[in-house]
């Protein structure tokens, strides 16, 4: 287990990371033989290694049921407490995988007394008057969970007098998750109240902690002092991040706006096998590399949502929930969101067995539970293979007579003997409190049958995130994608579209290419606007002349 979890390279990275430790940190580990033994071994392997790397980490091991566990109110194995005499921070379940990162950053924050929150969030926490118990349900494979955990830990450090946090691994604590109706992650509860399934940005997380409800719009901390930039990029996926790199390298002052999380759809892609330079790489890892490079050049503002765009002759005035920007150009790289089935039971059971993220929620089904994957493209095939290798019993449901996925993925499905039901549509998702099955209709003969499953992962394509495009009044095709020409120019001079929002082939390499083209076009147009010169206007893209990949439409 030690060799699997902790290699020499990881130890070197941790040794460098732990140089930032300041004060001693006490860690208490509680386990019980016969209860989650594999995870007990995993957590012991990880925690035992920490004092070897830094003398500032002090570790003690106890048994669930002994005097210390009673004193600490620990009943589940494994449980890890961080600085329990100073803070109320516990990990119920082994903090491995993605949560290993949460553990390391928690140690750093506790040792230094620092938090990852903005000053505005810390000031808002000062308004808290009553105790708060935060529960964050997570899994080792969820890329969105660590951020929620670190928001919670930060609050527990900033307001140690009132805030406690428990990070609960969903697979190791299935009965507890079942009682909460939790099958997907992250799920955040505050004082026993579910704030929402899924991830919250920092502002919403802290506001929810103070008010015990999820605000829809935040107006606190708004600054009406305009910020002047050359380019504003909407979206921090591969297209937006690449555009930021190219724009800044061209000399354009750039800001990237992302209301949710960095990475877009690639964040929830378990494995990427067709990105040049990587025969196989986790989507999260690829995002981290791209975003770290982009951060060397441009500002990335998370949690900002565009509310208004006003165009004058030379500039755009962009109002967000936080501030006002005056910019010369806008690159829209807002991507697309997963399309849902729109069938009975889907909304009611979303987060209770219905999911669009195999990497986030698949871990819960790893012990042979039955899952359905709906779709026939690359994403559906990737999800099916990923869930199969986790240990779930997978059935792929596709409405067509054959899959659209790449041949290599189709061959892998056959080699792994994954069941595929062709020419069938999901008519209803069945279940009372959680998913119990799928009602399928055969397209050939119209017969229906029920497929018993514990969860269903939907991968049937995407819908464009086109709110900003509608706000500006851009020309869009019948599917809602922004129409752009070969230089990513849209129907409005100074506005560009890149990535999934521009329609066409949805691949990471395409998004990256379009992001770079959009930035180069923006640079050329800002320095020499084609719309201000008659001879260039005559050769500029005209309405109705553009071709938007597989969707036709002019600009």
C-alpha positions in Angstrom: 0.0 0.0 0.0 2.9 2.4 0.8 4.4 1.8 -2.6 1.2 2.5 -4.3 0.2 5.7 -2.5 3.6 7.3 -1.8 6.5 7.2 -4.1 9.8 9.1 -4.0 8.7 11.8 -6.4 5.7 12.6 -4.2 7.8 12.7 -1.1 10.1 15.3 -2.8 7.1 17.4 -3.7 5.7 17.2 -0.2 9.1 18.1 1.3 9.2 21.2 -0.8 5.6 22.0 0.1 6.1 21.6 3.8 8.9 24.2 3.9 6.0 26.6 4.2 4.9 25.1 7.6 5.4 27.5 10.5 3.9 26.1 13.7 3.6 22.4 14.8 0.5 20.6 13.7 -1.1 17.8 15.7 -2.8 15.0 13.7 -4.8 12.2 15.4 -5.8 9.1 13.5 -8.6 6.7 14.6 -9.1 3.2 13.1 -10.8 0.0 14.1 -9.8 -3.4 12.8 -12.5 -5.1 10.8 -14.1 -1.8 9.7 -12.9 -0.4 6.3 -9.6 -2.2 6.7 -8.3 -1.3 3.2 -8.9 2.3 3.9 -7.5 2.1 7.4 -4.2 0.9 5.8 -4.3 3.6 3.2 -4.8 6.4 5.7 -2.1 5.0 8.0 0.4 4.7 5.1 -0.2 8.4 4.2 -0.2 9.8 7.7 2.8 7.8 9.0 4.9 9.3 6.2 4.2 12.9 7.1 6.4 13.3 10.2 9.2 11.7 8.2 9.0 14.6 5.8 8.5 17.4 8.3 9.3 17.5 12.0 6.5 20.1 12.5 3.8 17.4 11.9 3.1 15.3 15.0 1.0 12.2 14.6 -0.8 10.0 17.1 -2.8 6.8 16.4 -5.8 5.6 18.4 -8.4 2.9 18.2 -12.1 3.7 17.7 -13.7 2.8 21.0 -10.8 3.8 23.3 -10.8 6.7 25.8 -9.4 9.2 23.3 -12.0 8.4 20.6 -14.8 8.9 23.2 -13.3 12.2 24.2 -13.1 13.3 20.6 -16.6 11.8 19.8 -15.1 9.6 17.0 -17.2 6.6 16.0 -16.2 5.9 12.4 -13.0 4.3 11.0 -10.9 5.7 9.6 -11.1 9.3 11.0 -8.4 11.9 10.9 -8.5 15.0 13.2 -6.4 18.1 12.4 -5.1 20.2 15.3 -8.1 19.0 17.4 -7.2 21.1 20.5 -7.4 24.3 18.4 -9.8 23.7 15.5 -12.7 21.4 14.7 -11.6 19.8 11.5 -12.1 16.2 10.7 -11.8 13.8 7.8 -14.2 10.9 8.1 -12.8 8.4 5.7 -9.4 8.1 4.1 -8.2 11.4 2.6 -6.7 9.9 -0.5 -6.9 10.7 -4.2 -8.2 14.2 -4.7 -8.8 14.5 -1.0 -5.1 13.9 -0.4 -4.6 17.4 -1.8 -7.2 18.8 0.6 -5.4 17.2 3.6 -2.0 18.7 2.6 -3.4 22.2 2.1 -5.4 21.9 5.4 -2.1 21.1 7.2 -0.5 24.2 5.6 -3.4 26.5 6.5 -3.6 25.2 10.1 0.2 25.6 10.6 0.3 29.1 9.2 -3.1 30.3 10.3 -3.8 31.4 6.8 -6.9 30.7 4.6 -7.6 30.6 0.9 -10.5 33.1 1.3 -10.6 36.6 -0.1 -10.5 39.5 2.4 -14.2 40.2 1.6 -15.1 36.6 2.6 -13.2 36.9 5.9 -15.0 40.1 6.6 -18.3 38.6 5.8 -17.5 35.7 8.3 -17.2 38.3 11.0 -21.0 38.7 10.8 -21.5 35.1 11.9 -23.1 35.0 15.3 -24.2 31.3 15.7 -22.4 28.0 15.5 -22.1 26.3 12.1 -21.5 22.6 11.5 -20.4 22.0 7.9 -20.5 18.6 6.3 -18.9 18.1 2.9 -19.6 14.8 1.2 -16.7 13.9 -1.2 -15.0 11.1 -3.1 -11.3 10.5 -4.0 -12.1 11.0 -7.7 -14.1 14.2 -7.6 -12.2 17.2 -9.1 -14.6 19.8 -7.6 -14.6 18.5 -4.0 -11.3 19.8 -2.7 -12.3 23.4 -3.4 -15.5 23.0 -1.3 -13.4 21.3 1.5 -10.9 24.1 1.5 -13.6 26.8 1.7 -15.1 24.9 4.7 -11.7 24.5 6.4 -10.8 28.1 5.8 -14.1 29.1 7.6 -13.2 26.8 10.5 -9.9 28.4 10.8 -11.1 32.0 10.4 -14.0 31.5 12.9 -12.7 28.6 15.0 -15.0 29.8 17.8 -18.2 29.0 15.8 -17.4 26.8 12.7 -16.6 23.1 12.6 -16.1 21.0 9.5 -16.4 17.3 8.7 -15.2 15.9 5.3 -17.1 12.7 4.7 -16.0 10.2 2.1 -19.1 8.9 0.4 -18.1 5.2 -0.3 -16.7 4.5 3.1 -19.7 5.9 4.8 -22.6 4.7 2.6 -25.1 4.3 5.3 -24.6 7.9 6.4 -24.8 9.1 2.8 -28.0 7.0 2.3 -29.6 8.7 5.3 -28.8 12.1 3.8 -30.0 11.0 0.4 -26.5 11.6 -1.0 -25.1 9.7 -4.0 -23.3 12.4 -5.9 -20.6 14.8 -4.8 -19.8 17.4 -3.7 -22.8 17.8 -1.4 -22.5 20.5 1.3 -24.7 20.5 4.4 -24.7 23.4 6.9 -26.3 22.7 10.3 -28.0 19.7 8.7 -29.5 21.7 5.8 -28.5 20.8 2.2 -27.3 24.1 0.7 -27.1 22.5 -2.8 -25.8 19.5 -4.7 -22.7 20.4 -6.6 -20.1 23.1 -6.1 -20.5 26.6 -4.9 -18.1 29.4 -5.7 -16.4 31.2 -2.7 -18.9 34.1 -2.4 -22.0 31.8 -2.4 -20.3 29.4 0.0 -19.6 32.0 2.6 -22.9 33.8 2.1 -24.7 30.5 2.6 -22.7 29.7 5.7 -23.7 33.0 7.2 -27.4 32.9 6.2 -28.0 29.1 6.0 -29.5 29.5 2.5 -28.1 29.8 -1.0 -28.4 33.3 -2.3 -29.0 33.5 -6.1 -27.3 36.9 -6.6 -24.6 38.5 -4.6 -24.2 42.3 -4.7 -21.9 42.7 -1.7 -18.4 44.1 -2.4 -19.3 45.7 -5.7 -16.9 48.3 -6.9 -18.1 51.0 -9.4 -14.5 52.1 -10.2 -14.0 51.0 -13.8 -11.2 48.6 -14.5 -9.6 49.1 -17.9 -8.3 46.2 -19.9 -7.7 45.4 -23.6 -9.5 42.0 -23.7 -12.1 40.4 -21.5 -12.4 36.6 -21.9 -15.5 34.9 -20.8 -14.8 31.3 -19.6 -11.7 29.6 -18.2 -11.8 26.3 -20.2 -9.0 25.3 -22.7 -10.2 27.9 -25.2 -10.4 30.8 -22.8 -7.1 29.9 -21.0 -5.3 29.6 -24.4 -6.7 32.8 -25.6 -5.4 34.5 -22.4 -1.9 33.2 -23.0 -1.8 34.4 -26.6 -3.5 37.7 -25.8 -1.1 38.7 -23.1 1.9 37.5 -25.1 0.7 39.9 -27.8 0.8 42.7 -25.4 -2.9 43.0 -24.6 -3.9 43.5 -21.0 -6.3 40.6 -20.4 -8.7 39.4 -17.7 -10.5 36.0 -17.7 -13.9 35.8 -16.2 -15.2 32.4 -14.9 -18.4 32.2 -12.8 -17.9 28.5 -11.9 -14.7 26.5 -11.9 -11.6 26.6 -14.1 -11.4 23.9 -16.7 -14.9 23.5 -18.1 -15.9 20.0 -19.4 -12.4 18.7 -19.4 -12.4 18.9 -15.6 -14.8 16.0 -15.5 -13.2 13.9 -18.2 -11.6 10.9 -16.5 -9.0 10.2 -19.1 -7.8 12.1 -22.2 -6.1 9.9 -24.8 -6.1 12.1 -27.9 -4.3 15.3 -26.8 -0.9 15.6 -28.6 2.0 15.0 -26.4 0.1 12.8 -23.9 -0.7 9.2 -24.7 -2.9 9.2 -21.6 -3.6 12.0 -19.1 -6.3 12.8 -16.6 -8.6 15.7 -17.6 -7.9 17.4 -14.3 -4.2 17.1 -14.7 -4.3 18.6 -18.2 -6.4 21.5 -16.9 -4.0 22.2 -14.1 -1.1 22.4 -16.5 -2.9 24.8 -18.9 -4.3 27.0 -16.1 -0.9 27.3 -14.3 0.6 28.5 -17.6 -2.3 30.9 -18.1 -1.9 32.3 -14.6 1.7 33.3 -15.5 0.2 35.8 -17.9 -3.3 36.8 -17.2 -5.7 37.5 -14.3 -8.4 34.9 -13.7 -11.4 36.1 -11.7 -13.5 33.2 -10.4 -17.1 33.7 -9.2 -17.7 36.7 -11.4 -20.9 36.7 -13.5 -21.5 39.1 -16.4 -24.7 41.0 -15.9 -24.6 43.7 -18.6 -22.6 44.6 -21.7 -22.9 48.0 -23.4 -21.1 48.8 -26.6 -20.0 52.2 -27.8 -17.9 53.0 -30.8 -14.5 52.0 -29.5 -15.1 50.1 -26.2 -17.3 47.7 -24.3 -18.6 48.5 -20.8 -19.0 45.2 -19.0 -20.7 45.0 -15.6 -20.3 41.9 -13.5 -21.5 41.1 -10.0 -18.2 42.5 -8.6 -17.1 45.4 -10.8 -17.2 47.3 -14.1 -14.7 46.7 -16.9 -13.9 48.9 -19.9 -12.4 46.8 -22.7 -11.6 47.0 -26.3 -12.6 43.4 -27.2 -14.4 40.3 -25.8 -13.6 36.7 -26.4 -16.5 34.4 -25.5 -15.2 31.0 -24.6 -18.1 30.1 -22.3 -18.3 26.5 -23.5 -21.3 24.2 -23.2 -23.1 22.3 -20.4 -24.2 18.7 -20.5 -27.6 18.1 -22.1 -30.2 16.3 -20.0 -32.8 13.7 -21.1 -35.9 15.8 -20.0 -37.7 12.7 -18.8 -39.8 12.1 -15.7 -37.7 11.4 -12.6 -34.6 13.2 -13.9 -34.9 16.4 -12.0 -36.3 14.8 -8.8 -33.4 12.3 -8.7 -30.6 14.5 -9.9 -27.8 14.1 -7.4 -29.5 11.0 -6.0 -28.2 8.7 -8.7 -28.6 10.8 -11.7 -25.3 12.4 -12.8 -23.5 13.9 -15.7 -20.0 13.4 -14.2 -18.6 9.9 -14.0 -15.4 11.0 -12.4 -17.2 12.9 -9.7 -19.8 10.4 -8.7 -18.7 7.0 -10.1 -16.7 6.1 -7.1 -19.8 5.4 -5.1 -20.7 2.5 -7.4 -17.3 0.8 -7.4 -18.4 -2.3 -5.4 -20.4 -3.8 -8.2 -23.5 -1.6 -8.1 -25.4 -1.5 -11.3 -25.2 1.7 -13.4 -26.6 2.8 -16.7 -24.7 5.1 -19.1 -26.9 6.9 -21.7 -25.3 8.0 -25.0 -23.4 6.7 -27.9 -20.5 9.1 -28.4 -16.9 9.4 -27.0 -18.0 10.7 -23.7 -20.6 7.9 -23.1 -18.0 5.3 -24.1 -15.4 6.9 -21.9 -17.8 7.0 -19.0 -18.8 3.3 -19.5 -15.1 2.2 -19.5 -14.2 4.3 -16.5 -17.1 3.1 -14.4 -16.4 -0.5 -15.5 -12.7 -0.2 -14.4 -13.8 1.3 -11.1 -15.8 -1.9 -10.4 -19.3 -0.9 -11.3 -21.6 -3.2 -13.4 -22.2 -1.1 -16.5 -24.9 -1.1 -19.2 -24.7 1.4 -22.0 -28.0 2.5 -23.5 -28.0 4.1 -27.0 -30.9 5.2 -29.1 -29.0 4.4 -32.4 -28.2 1.2 -34.1 -24.5 1.8 -33.7 -22.2 3.9 -31.5 -20.7 7.2 -32.8 -17.6 6.8 -30.5 -14.1 6.4 -32.0 -13.2 2.9 -33.1 -10.6 2.5 -30.3 -13.3 3.2 -27.7 -15.8 0.9 -29.4 -13.2 -1.9 -29.5 -12.5 -1.4 -25.8 -16.1 -1.7 -24.9 -16.2 -5.0 -26.8 -13.0 -6.2 -25.2 -14.3 -5.4 -21.7 -17.6 -7.2 -22.5 -19.7 -4.1 -21.5 -23.4 -4.7 -22.2 -24.8 -2.3 -24.8 -28.6 -1.9 -25.4 -29.1 -0.4 -28.9 -32.1 1.4 -30.4 -33.6 2.1 -27.1 -34.6 5.4 -25.4 -34.9 6.3 -21.7 -38.5 7.3 -21.1 -38.4 7.6 -17.3 -35.9 7.4 -14.5 -37.4 5.2 -11.7 -37.0 5.5 -8.0 -38.4 7.0 -4.8 -35.6 8.5 -2.8 -32.7 7.4 -5.1 -32.5 5.9 -8.6 -33.8 2.3 -8.8 -34.1 1.8 -12.6 -34.7 3.0 -16.1 -37.8 2.6 -18.2 -36.6 1.9 -21.7 -38.6 2.0 -25.0 -37.5 -0.1 -28.0 -37.5 2.2 -31.1 -38.1 -0.7 -33.5 -41.1 -2.4 -32.0 -42.3 0.2 -29.3 -42.1 -2.3 -26.4 -40.9 -1.1 -23.0 -39.0 -2.7 -20.3 -37.4 -1.8 -17.0 -33.6 -1.9 -16.4 -32.7 -2.1 -12.7 -29.8 0.3 -11.9 -28.6 2.1 -8.9 -27.4 5.1 -10.9 -27.5 6.6 -14.3 -24.8 8.7 -16.1 -26.1 10.9 -18.9 -23.8 11.7 -21.8 -26.0 12.7 -24.8 -24.2 15.9 -25.9 -24.2 19.5 -24.8 -26.1 22.8 -24.8 -24.2 26.1 -25.4 -23.7 28.5 -22.5 -24.9 31.4 -24.6 -26.2 33.9 -22.0 -23.5 36.5 -22.8 -24.0 36.0 -26.6 -27.7 36.7 -26.1 -27.0 39.7 -24.0 -24.8 41.2 -26.7 -27.1 40.3 -29.5 -24.8 38.1 -31.5 -25.9 36.0 -34.4 -26.4 32.4 -33.4 -27.3 29.2 -35.3 -30.4 27.1 -34.8 -28.7 25.2 -32.1 -27.8 28.3 -30.1 -24.1 28.3 -30.9 -22.3 31.5 -31.8 -21.7 31.9 -35.6 -18.1 32.9 -36.3 -15.8 32.9 -39.3 -12.4 31.2 -39.8 -10.8 34.0 -37.7 -13.3 33.4 -34.8 -14.9 36.9 -35.5 -18.6 37.1 -34.7 -21.4 39.3 -36.1 -20.2 42.2 -33.8 -16.8 43.8 -34.4 -14.6 43.3 -31.5 -16.3 40.1 -30.2 -14.9 36.7 -30.9 -16.0 33.1 -30.1 -13.8 30.1 -29.4 -14.2 26.5 -28.2 -17.5 24.6 -27.7 -19.6 27.8 -27.7 -18.6 28.2 -31.4 -20.2 24.8 -32.3 -18.5 22.3 -34.5 -16.2 19.6 -33.4 -16.0 19.5 -29.6 -12.4 18.5 -28.9 -9.8 20.0 -26.6 -7.3 20.5 -29.5 -10.0 22.4 -31.4 -10.8 24.6 -28.5 -7.1 25.4 -27.9 -6.6 26.2 -31.6 -9.7 28.5 -31.7 -8.6 30.2 -28.5 -5.2 31.1 -30.0 -6.8 32.3 -33.3 -9.3 34.5 -31.5 -6.6 36.2 -29.5 -4.5 36.8 -32.6 -7.5 38.2 -34.4 -8.3 40.4 -31.5 -4.8 41.8 -31.4 -4.8 42.5 -35.1 -8.2 44.2 -35.0 -7.4 46.3 -32.0 -4.2 47.5 -33.6 -5.7 47.9 -37.0 -9.6 47.7 -36.9 -10.9 46.3 -40.2 -14.3 47.9 -39.6 -12.8 51.5 -39.7 -11.3 51.2 -43.1 -13.5 51.1 -46.2 -11.3 48.9 -48.2 -11.1 46.3 -45.4 -14.8 46.6 -44.7 -15.4 45.4 -48.3 -13.4 42.2 -47.6 -14.6 41.7 -44.1 -16.9 38.8 -43.3 -20.5 39.7 -44.5 -23.7 38.6 -42.9 -24.7 35.2 -44.2 -21.3 34.3 -45.6 -19.7 32.4 -42.7 -19.6 28.7 -42.1 -19.6 27.6 -38.5 -18.1 24.1 -38.7 -21.0 21.6 -38.9 -23.6 24.2 -38.3 -24.2 26.6 -41.2 -24.8 30.3 -40.7 -23.4 33.6 -41.6 -22.0 36.4 -39.6 
